[in-house]
Amino acid sequence: VQLQASGGGLVQAGGSLRLSCAASGFIFDDYSIAWYLQAPGKEREGILCISSREGITYYSDSVKGRFAISSDSSKNTVYLQMNSLTTEDTAIYYCGAEHDYCSRYPGHWGHGTQVTVSS
């Protein structure tokens, strides 16, 4: 299982970014893929998960209405669209995969991508 997160960068508050998680080495539709963030000095926490069995699962209420997760099975890629970004969203963002169902503690991780939101 390999996961590659990309799309991070520096953005002003109120702006948008779209992160991508490219997956390989497994049957894409058999796995859930979720996004997580780790802010400076804090533990990693889940944001959103998508799976063919469960649909979309929210792990964080703070992103409702601002972040959206989607997947493109033809590209084996899951996206995280982030809108109305605030400085509180500054973190390293990771994608993780787990067989079948979403999990806050997936068995497979990709390298993170840094998102920095400036005021």
Protein Blocks (a to p, Z undefined) as FASTA:
>chain_A
ZZddehiacddehiacddddddehiafklpccddddddehiacddfbdcdfklopadfbf
klgokaccdddfklopacdddehiafklgccddddddehiacfbdfbdcddddddddZZ
